[in-house]
Amino acid sequence: MIGKKDIAEKYSPKEIEDKWYAYWLEHDFFHSEPDEREAYSVVIPPPNVTGVLHMGHMLNNTIQDVLVRRARMQGKNACWVPGTDHASIATEAKVVAKLKDDGIDKKDLSREEFLKYAWEWKEKHGGIILEQLKKLGASCDWKRTQFTMDPTLSESVLDVFVDLYTKGLIYRGVRMVNWDPKAQTALSDEEVIYKEVQSKLYYLRYPIVGQEGKYIVVATTRPETILGDTAVCVHPQDTRYSYLKGQKVIVPLVGREVPIIMDEYVDMDFGTACLKVTPAHDINDYNLGIKHKLDSINIFNDDGTINDVVGMYVGQDRFVVRKTIVNDLAAANLLEKEEAYTNNIGCSERTDAVIEPKLSMQWFLRMQDTIAFYPAKFKNTYRHWMENVRDWCISRQLWWGHRIPAYYLPNREYVVAKSKEAALQIAKEKYPTENYQLQDLKQDEDVLDTWFSSWLWPMAVFDGIRHPQNKEIAYYYPTNDLVTAPEILFFWVARMIMAGLNYRKEVPFKNVYLTGIVRDKLGRKMSKSLGNSPDPIQLIEKYGADGVRVGMLLTSPAGNDLPFDESQCEQGRNFCNKIWNALRLLKTWTPTEFEQPQSSQVAIAWFDAKLAQAVQQIEEHYTAYRLSDALMTSYKLVWDDFCSWYLEMVKPPYQQPIDSQTYKATLGFFEKIMHLLHPFIPFITEEVWHILAERKEGESLMMQAQVEKSKYDEQLLIQFENVQAVIMAIRSIRNEKNIANKIPIQLYIKKNLNEKANILFDGIVSKLCNIDSLSYTDEKMAQSLTFVVKNTEFFVPLGQNVDVEVEIQKAKTEIAYLQGFLQSVLKKLSNDKFVSGAPAKVLENEKNKKQDAEQKIKVLEAQIKQWKI
């Protein structure tokens, strides 16, 4: 066992964290294989391979680690699967930017050449975030690390695509999609973020064909799209425009004649109640176009510039054209007016570019058919999404990702298969007279939406798609807890449920813990762009991983946002220092065989009950996923109960030994506390656990059993609360009267029914308050300072230097305050409405206030009489 001289004076997080993480990895403590134990499995929400650790990751992974470490200490076979997501859009953008810096344009590369660069970038940068998680203490099974484009996962994705296509759930067609001009790819609805912006509403004049000098006015926020107008729509019941039925108008500047159509879709209260219809660039206009058989004119290039279809503003950016075309309209007397207007615009979740609705040939998954797999218990949670969701656009116009396994034939047909060879076989069977060869087949250029691989994650990591009967998927699936952010509830969580029910007939996780958003002191979401997010690794360097974990968790109740302040990490570091100093204190004591003091016996009995109470509360918090509360209960047990009270009660006199029984019990308590704290602060608890007793090589606290619940003496805890009040009252008297702690004092206690309970703790009171004479009396003590705790009177005789008149005045002031307080309580109790309507607990509380105030007034009045004698 290590003595105090061998323990560093100050706790050094970095040295200890590096040592124990290496030790855990060396002994393979994080690895899991199926066995006879109960499984506890968690899959990490795979961070983007492009990513580095941010505060959201810190919170999410700390929570996962707490749950996993606790499960391990409960004797479960804990398996935490780590991994990263290939993040098609973000990664391709990173690689394109890197190539540009090197003077290489993606357009000059073949697909194979670009992918070579992409894989090189992934190998160099892709593991950064996982290495950073190790600094946090994440106890992931690193041998199971997965990447969504690993061969087994990629094959699983292709299997699912082929299967769903075969079932008729995946189809290819021209549809209106969300187009990201910056990334130059389609997005799903969930990848579009809507922002409220201050725009303008432009009122444009559309001349009526054949009616010289007459026009109708159309209001729009996007004047540049008039280049693609193919109709103007009015409501059939709008009498203002009934005369226009069957007429045509001329698109301003463009000169194109387009029909006036009538449809109930038009809002008669918005703008001028005339709607320009641009089927190629608005989903609602697209639907009108289909209904009324309108032409569809695409005016945009993929990058958001104007194409040469109309022959105007060619090559100019859409937002530049907006300004130019407004000026040109005004010059042509075709702009009636402009007015300020607030509206919502869709932006790309990945690039923040303004989304451009676009007709495009894409691959889709039929969502309504797939959603039917939801069980009834999810119905209300997902009702709105389920009822309003559109088919999922699963194709992306990128090179990095899972390439769509569709192969086009010279006859303009296509086949879907896992490989080109399999596709050729299908093609030969379908078209036996064509004699197709491999070189005749051309694979689809697009890749699948990243989420199409992520939705298989809980199954694919255990190879449950390719080999649905393998022992790992049978043992680890469904996983236990999913810890994720609410903003990807429908991006990812809902889709994983659909996939799980489809392929395993079972939801992929038993519980979903939704974390809040990490915000700064001003309530703003932390982000790089705002510059309000600290670097997590620098926080760990400054406060230690355990300190940062405590700081994150103390203010992060499930589902609620975390108002992060760096001082919380400082609080966490101080907590670790408190534990370290308690250890150093303990190691200064020399255990010796002699009779155990009665005060130590009582202290041990009390803390044993206090520990058991805390274990029960912590278990309840864990069960309800109140991890913040579980940590706070543990925190208070250490800081308040163990360090501030228990150690003081059993501490031997200066340079004196401690009895062996008390020392052994104290070591036992300290060790149990380390067990409780380990899931929250794994590094310092491992270090302390190894210092507390001799351990064998290969032993670890993380593999020890968690403290089990046990019965405890609740009455003992209530009695000690009264004793604490007595001790604090005596200390307050010492402080007020400037009586140094080293000066012994006397204490007299008025005899009452609680006498036996008081006697039990007399030794502790005497020790902590330096009382050289403690006696029970039937009489009130003259010339004494008096206080009351739970109807028991305590007397501390006045010293020679105490001014009695001053004390009498203080007592009178206190009586006046108590009488005012008592009147407010009596007023409540005399109110029939309050008495009849208040809950029983509230009423009982008010009666107790009345009784306590009356008792204190009585004692103070008696005290004044005694002082006047």
N, C-alpha and C positions, 0 to 999 in steps of 0.2 A: 504494500500500500504506500502511496506517495505522501510524504509529509509536507508541511507548509513551506519548508525551505526549498522544496523542489517545485513549488507552484509559482508561476510567474506572478509578479506583483500586479500587473495589469493584464486584462484579457486581450489576447491578440487574435482577432477573428481570422485574418487571412491565413496565417500560419496553420491554425487549427482546421480551418475549412479545407484547405488544400490537402492536409494530411488525411483527414477522415474520408474525403470523397475518394481519394486514391485507394484507401483501405477498403471501402465498400465495393469499388469496382474490382479490386484484386480478388476479393473473396466471392464475387458473383452474387451478392445479396439481392440485386435488383432482378435477376433472371428468374423466369417462371417456366415450368413445364407442367402439363396436366398430371395430376396425381389424385390421391384419395381425399384430399382436403377440399373444403368449399372454395370455389373459385370466386375471385373478386377481380373483375377486369374493367379497365378504363382505356379508351382510345383518345389520344390527344387530338384536339381539333388541329389538323395539320397547318402550321403557319406557312405562308408563302416562302418558297425557296429563295426568293429575292430578299426576304425580310431580315431585320435585326430586331433584337429584343426591345419592346416598348412597354409602357406601364400597363397596358391592357394585358399583354402576354404575362407580365409579372404577376398580376392579380389572378388571372385564370390558372396559371400553372402552379402557383402557390396553393391555391384551393385544391387542385387535383392532387398535389403531393401530400397535403394534409390527409386527405381521404385515403390515399393509397397506403401511406405509412401507418395510419391507424388500422386499416384492414389487415396489414401484415402483422401488426402486434396483437390482433384479435385471433391470430392463428389461421387466417385465410391465405389462400395461395394467390397473392396479389400480382397482377400482370398489368403494367402500364405501358401501352404500345406507343412509341414516339414515331414521328415521321414528318415529312414536308410535302407540300402541294406544289405541283409544277407551275401553277399560276400563269396560264397561257398569255394573257394580255400583258400583265406586269413584267413577266420575264422577257418576253419578246421585245418589249419597249426598252428594257435595260440592255439587252444584247445589241439592239439596233443603235442605241445611243453610244455604247462602247465602240462599236464598229465605226460609227461616224467620227468619233474622236481619233480613231486610227486611220481615218481617210478612206474608209470602205463604205460603199452604199449597198444596202440590202438588195436593191434592184439589179445590181451587177453580179449577184451571187445566184447559184443554183440552190434548190431546196437542200440538197445534201451538203453543200458547202456551208450554208447558213446553220444547219443543225449541228455540224461539227463545231462551229464557234459557240453555239448555244450550250452544247454539252460541256465544252471546255469551261465556259463561264460558270455553269452549274457546279462542276467539280471544284472550282476554285472558291466560289462564294456560297454555294448552297448549304453548307453545313454550319455556317456561322451561328445561326440562331440556336441550333441544338447544342453547340458548345457553350453558348451563353447560358442556356438553361441549366447546365451542369454547375455553373457558378452559383446559381440560385439554390442548388441542392436537390434538383428534381431527380427522383429515384426511378427514372424510366428504365425499362428493360431495353437497354441500348442494343443488345444483340438482335432485337426484333425491329430495329429502325427500318421504316418503310418510306418509299418515295412513290408518288402516284404514277410515275412513268417507269417504275421498275418492271421487269419482264412479267412477273406473275400478276401484278396489278393491271398492267396494260392488257394482258390476255383476258383478264376478267372483264375489263371494260368492253373489249370487242365481243366477248361471249354475250354480254347483256345487250349490246346494240343489235347483234344478229338475232337474238332471241326475241326482243321487242319488235324488231322489224318483221320477223316471221309471224308474230302474233297480230300484226296490223296496227301496232301502237306507234310505230315510227313511220313517218311519210316524208316525201320531198315535194315542195311546191312553192309557188310564188306567193308571198304574203307580205303585208306591211310589217316591217321590223324596226326595232330601235337601232339606228346606225350611229356608231361612234366615229366621226370624221377624223379624229386624231389617231385612234388605234386602227381605224379603217376595218372595222369588223362589226358584225351584228351583236346585239346584247339581248339578254332575256329581260323581261319586265322587272324582275327583282334587282337587276343591276343598274336600274335607273333611279337616281335620287332627285326628288323634286325640291326646287328652291323658289322661295318667293322673291321676286325682283321688281324693281321699278322700271316699267317699260313705257311705251307710247302707243296710243291707239291712233292709227292713221285713217282718215276718211277719204276714200278715193272715188273719183267720178268715172262711171262706166257709161259711155254714150249708148243710147238706144238706137238700134239699127232702123233706118227709115224715118226717124223722127228728128229732124234737124234741130240742134240746140238743146235737146232733151237728154237727160241722163238719170241714172239712179246712183245712190251713194252707198258704198260698201265700206264697213269698218274692219280693219285688220291690224294685227301687231306685227305681221311679217310681209311687208310690201314687196320684198324681193321675190316672193313666190308667185306673184301675178304672172311671171313668165310661164308658169305651168298651169294656169287657170284653164278649165275646160267647160265651166258653167257658172251661173249665178243662181242661188236658190232662195226662194221666199216661201212663207207658210201659205198653204192653200186657203186658209181662213182669214188671211190678212187682207182686208178690203182695200187697204192703201195701194196694194200692188196687183189686184185682180185684173186690171186692164193689161197687165204684161203677159198674161197667159199666152203661150205660143210665140212670144217675141224673142228676139236675140239682142245681145249687147256686145259692145266692142271692148276687149280687154285693153285698159289704158297703156299707152306707149307701144304695146305689142302689136295692136291692130287686128288681133284674131277675133273673128265672130264666134260667139259661144251662146248656147241656148239658155233661156231662163227656165229653170225647172221648179216645181212646187213639191214641197215635202214637209211633213209635220215635224221633222227633226229640228227645224229652225226655231230659235228662241225669239219670239216677237218682241220681247222686252230688252234685248241686248242690242246695243249700237243702233243701227238703222233698220234692223230686222232683215237685212239683205246679206247673204252669206256667199263669199267667193268659194268656189269648189276647186280644189287642187288634188285630185285623186292620188297622185304619185307621192304626195308629201304630207298627208295627214290621215290618220286611221279612220276618222269619221267621214272625211271626204272620200276616202277609198271605198267605204261601205256605200255611200251615196252613188259613187261612180258605178259600182257593180249593179246597184238597184236600177239606175236610170240609163245604164249602158253608155257611159261617158268615156271619151278618150282619156288615156293616162299619159302625161308627158313628164318624164324625169328630167329635171333641169340641173341636177347636181352631179359633179364628179364624186368619187369616193372620199376625197379629202375635204369636201365642203366648198369647193370652188364651183363656179358656173361652167357647165359644159357648152358645147357648140350646137346643141339641138335647136335653140331659138335664134342664135346668131347675135346675141346682145350680152355685153359684160363678160365675155368669154374669158375664163381663167382667173377671174377676180373672186376673192373670198366672199362668202355669203354676207358677212357683217359689213364689209366694205361696200358691197353692192347695196345693202339696205340704205346707207347714207346717200349714196350716189343716186339711187333711183328715186328717193324722196325729193331730192333737189330737181331731178329731171321732171318729175310729175308736177312739181310746183311751177316750173318754167313753162310747162305745157298747159297750165291752168286745169290740171286734172287732180290736184290735191285740194280738197275743200278745207280741211283743218287737221290739227293734231291736238291730242290731249293726253295728260298724264294718266297712266293706267298701271295698276298692280296686278301681276299675274304669276302663275307658277310655271317654271320651265324645267324640263327634264335634263339632267346632267349625268354623264357617265360616272358610275361609282368608281371606276378605275382611273380615268384620265381627267375627269371633271369637265370634259368638253360638252358643249350643248348638243343634246341628241338631235339627230335629224331623222324623222320618220321616212322610211324608204321602202319601196317595193323591191323585193329581192328573192331570188331562188335560194331557199334554205331547207334545212332538215328540221323537223318538228317531232316532238313527243306529245301524243294525245293525253292531255292532263285529266280531263274529266273521266276518262276510262280508268286511268291509273289511280286517281284519287278514290275510286270506289273501294280500294283496299283498306281505307281507313277504318278502324274499329269505332264503334258508337261512342266510346268514352272521349274520343278526340273531336267529336262532331262540333260542339259549341266553341271549342278553342280555335278551330280552324274554319268555322262556318263562313266568315266573310271572304277569306282567301279562296276557299273551295268554290264558292258561288260566283266569284268574279275572275278567277284565274283563266288566262288564255293558254293555248297550247304553248309548250316550252320550246323556244327556238334553241336548238342544241348545237348548231354549226357555227363555227367561227372562222373568219377569213384570215387565218394565221398559219404559220408553219410549225411553231412550237406547240406540241400537244399530241393527243391521240388522233391520228389521221383516220378519217371516216372510212370504214371498210366497204365502200361502194365502188364498183368497177364499171366503167362505161364501155359500151360495145360500139363497133362501127355502125350498127343499125339504129343508133340513138337510144337503145334500151340500156338498162343497167342491171347488175345483179349485186347482191349483198352477201359477203362471205368473210370469214376471218383472215383469209390469205388470198393472194392472187391465184395460187394453184387451185384452191377450193372454188374460187369464183369462176375459173376457166371450166372446171368440171360442171358447174351449174349451167354455164352458158352453153356448153356442148349438149347438155341434156335438153335445154329449152329450145335451142336452135341447132338441131343436129345436121342440117344441110349447109351451115355456114363455114364449118371447119375452122373455127377460131383458134388462134395460137396465143401464147402468153403476151407477145408483143402487141397484140390487137387490143388488149385490155388497158385502160387508162384509169388509175385510181383517182377518186375525188380529191381535189386539192385542199379542201377545208379540214380543220380539226374540230374535235368535240369541245363543247363548253367545259371548262374546268370542273364545274359542279357535277358533270356527268360521271366523273370518276370519284369525286368526293362523296357522292350519295351512296356509294358502295363501300365506303371506308370501313365500317365496323364488321363487315363480312369479308371484304377482300384481304384485310390484314391477317386474317386467319385462313385464307385460301378457301373461303366458303362458297365462292362462285364456281370456281373450276372443279373443286372437289367437295361437294356439299355434304358428304358423309364423313369427312375426315375428323379425327379425334379432337383436334384443336377447336374447330368451330363448334363441335358438340359440347365441349367443356367450357369454353369462354363466352359463347354467345347464348343469350343476349348479354351485352355488357351491363355493368351495374350503374355507373353514374356518368352522365355526360355533362361536362362543365363548358358552357359556351355563352356567347353574348346574345342578347335578345334580338339584335338587328339582323342576325342570320337565321332567325327562327324559320323563315320560309325559304331562304336561300338553300339551307342545308338541312336543318333538323327535320322539317316536314318531308323533304325528299328522302332522307335516310329512312324515315318511318315507312314511306311508300315502298322503297326498295326492299326493306326488311320484311314487310308483310307480303310482298310479291314473291320473294325468293326463299324466305325462311318461315313464312306464315307467323312471324313473331316480330313485335317491335324491337328495335336493336338496342334499347337501353331501358333500364327499370326506372331511373330517375333522371330528370333534367334540371341541373342547377344553373339558373340564368344569372350571370354576373351583371353588375351595374357598369356604368361608364366612369372611368377615372377622370375627375375634373380638378381644375386648379382652385385656388382660394376664391376666385371670382365667379366660380361656377361654370367656367368655360371647359369644353372638352379638350383634353390635352392633345396637342398635335404638333408636328414639326413646323407646319406653316405658321402657327401662332408663336412658336418659340417658347411655349410654356410647359414643355415636357422635359423633365430631367432625364439624363442618360442613366438607365437602370444599372449598368455596369459600374458607373462612377458612384452611384449610391451604395452599391455593394462594397466597393473599395473603401468608401468613407465610413459606413456604419456596420459593415458585415452583413452577410446574407441573412443571418438570423434576425438582426435588427431591422432589416428592410422587410422581411416577412411579417414580423410583428406589426410594423408600421402600416403595412398594406391591409392586414387582416383586422386590426382593431376597429377600423372604420368602414368595413365593407359587409354590411348585412346583405344577405342574398337578395338579388333583384334591385337593390337600391344603389344609386350612384355613390361613388367614393370621393368625398371632398378631400383630396390628397394635399398634405402639407409636409414638407420635409422634416418638420419637427417631430412628426410621428415616427419617422425612422430613428431620430435621436432618442425618442422615448423607448423604442425597441432596443437600441444599443444600451441605454441605461438599465433596462431590464436584465440584459445579459450580464452587465457589470454587477448588478445586485446579486445575481446568482453566484457569480465568480467570487465576490467578496464574502458571501455567506459560506462558500466552500473554504476560503482562506481562514475565516474565523473558526470554523469547525476543526480545521487541521492544526490550530494552535492549542487545542484542548488535549490534555493527557489523560486517557482513561485509567482509572485505578480501582482496585477492588475495595469498596467500602459501602456502608449502608446508604441506600438511595434516599435522598431527602423527600419528605412528603410533598413538598411543593413541586418537585420534578415528577412524581407519580401522577399528581393531578394534571400537570401540564401535558404529560404524555397522553393521559386519558382524554383530555379536551381535544388535542390536535388530532388524535386518532379519529374522534367523532367528526371533527371539522373536515378532515381529509375524506372520510366516507361520504359526508354530505356533498362535498365538492364533486366527487366522482359521480354521484347520482345526478347532480345538476348538469355536469359536463356531458354525461350520457344522454340526457334528455335534449340538450342543445344539439348534439350530433344527430340524434334521431330526426330532429326537425330541421336539420341543415342550417342551424344558427351557429356557424363556425366562429363568427365574431364574438358571440356570447360565450361560446365554449372557451375561447382564448381568454376573454376577460375574466371568466370565473377562475381559470388557471392562474392568470396574472395576479389577481387579488389574493388567491390562496398563498402564493409565494411572497408577494411584496408585503401584504398586510398581516396575514395570519402566521406564516412561518418565520419570516425575517423580523417583522416588527414586534411580534408577541411571543411566539414559541421560543425562539433562540434566546430572547431576553429572559424568559422564565427559567430556562434550564442552564443558562450560562454560568460557569463556575466563577468564584471570586478571582480577582486579578492574580495571575501566576499560581493559581491553585488548581489541583486536578479535578476531573469530573468523574463521577461514579460510572463504572463500566456499563451498568444496565441502561442508564440514561443515554450514554454515548452510543451504545448499540441501537437503541430505539431511534435516536436522532439520525444516525446514518441510514436506518431503514426508511424513515420518512423522506429523507432527501432523495434516496434512490427511487421511491415511488413517485415523487414529484417529477423526477427526470423522465420516468415512464409516461406520465401524463403530458408533459411538455414536448416530448420528442417529435410528434407529428408537426408541431408548429415551429420549433427551433431545433432542428436535428443535429446541428454541429456542436453547439456548446453542451447539449445534453449528453451526446456521445462522449465528449471529452470528460465531463464531470463523472459520468457513470464509470468510466475506466479509472478515474482517480479514487473514487470512493472505495473500491475493493480491487483485489487482485483478479484479473481476468485472463483467460486463456487466449492464445493466438487463434484468431478466427471467430471470436465471440463479438457480438455487436448488440447494442441496446435495441436497434431496430428489429432484431429477431426475438426479443424477449416479449413475454406476455404483457398485455395492458393490464392496469390495475382493475380488478373486478369490483362490482358493487357489493356492498355489505351493509348490514344493519348498524345503526348508530344510536347513541343516547341523545335524543333531541332535547330532553330536559337539561342535560348537562350544558349544551350549547346556549340555551336560553339563560341559564344561571351565569355562565361566563360573560354574556353580554352585560349583565348587571355588574359583574366584577370589573369589566373594562370601564364602565361608566364611573365606578368608584375610583379606580386608579387615575382616570383622566381628571376627575374632580380634584383629587389630592394634588396632582401635578399642577393643576390650574391654580390651586391655593398657594403652592410653593412659588409659582411664577408671579402671581399678583403680590405676594408678600415678600418677594426677594429672599426666599429661604432656599439656600443652596441645597442641591441634592445630596451632598455629602453630610449634611447636618441631619441627624436622626430626629424624628418627631414621634408624637404619641397619637394614637387613634382610639377613640371610644365609639362603640356601636350600641345603639339602643336595642335591647332584646325584643324580639318579635317572633312570629311563626316561621320566618325564613332563617332563623338562627343556624339551623343545621347546615343549610345550603351555604350560608356565609362562612361558617367554620371551615368547610371543605377547601375554600380558596384563601383562607387567612394567610397561609404561608406565602402564597404568590403575592398578595397585596403587600405584605410586610417586606418581601424581597425587592419588588419593583418600586416601592415608595420609600424605602429606607425607614421603616417604622421599627423603633426599638421596643415599643410597648403597645400591644393591641389588646384591648379589654372590652368585655360586654357589660353593659350597665342597665339598671332599671330606671335610673334618673337622667334627667337632662343635665348636661354639663354646663356649669356657669363659665362665663368668660371664654367661650369657645366659638370657633367658626363652625357653622353647621351646614350640612347639605343633605339632600334626600335622594335616594335611588330606590325606586319601586317601593315606596312607603316605609323604607328603612332609613332611620336618621343616623347620621355619622357626625362625630364631634372631633375637631382638631383644636386642642387647647391653644389659646392665644399666647404668643410670646411677649416678652417685656416691651418690645419695640412697636407693638401694634397699637394704633390710635383707635380706641373704642368708639369715640364719637364719629369718626370717619366711617367705621364699619356699620354703626347704627344708621347713618345717613344712606349708605349703600343699600342696606336691607330695606329701608323705607322706599327708596327708588324702585327697587325690585318688586316690592309689594304693590306699589302704584301701577306698575306695568302689568303685573299678574291680575290685578283687579279689573283693569280695562279689558284684558284678554278674556277673563272670566265672564264679563258682561256680554261680550260678543257671542260667546258660546251659549250663555243662558238665553239670549235673544233668539238664537236658532231653535233651542229646545223648547221654548215657549210658543213657537210658531206651529200651530196645529197642522198646517199644510205641509210644512217641512217634515214634521214627525211622522205623518201618515204616508208621505210619498217617498221618503228617503229609503234607500236599501238598508237592510239590517246592519251590514258592516259599517256603513257611513254613520248610522245612528249610534252604534256602539262606540265608534271612534270619538264622536263628539262627547259622549258621556264620560269616556276615559279622560278626555281633555279637561272636562269640568272637575273630575275627581282629583286629577294631578294638580291643577291650579289651586284648588281649595286646600289640599294637603301642604303645598309649598307655602302658601300664605300663612297657614296655621303654624308651620315650623318657623318661618321668619319672624312672626309676631312673638312667638315664644322665645326666640333667640334674642330679640330686642329686650324683652323683659329680663332675661338672664344677664344681659350685658349691663343693665341699669342697676342691678343689685350691688 
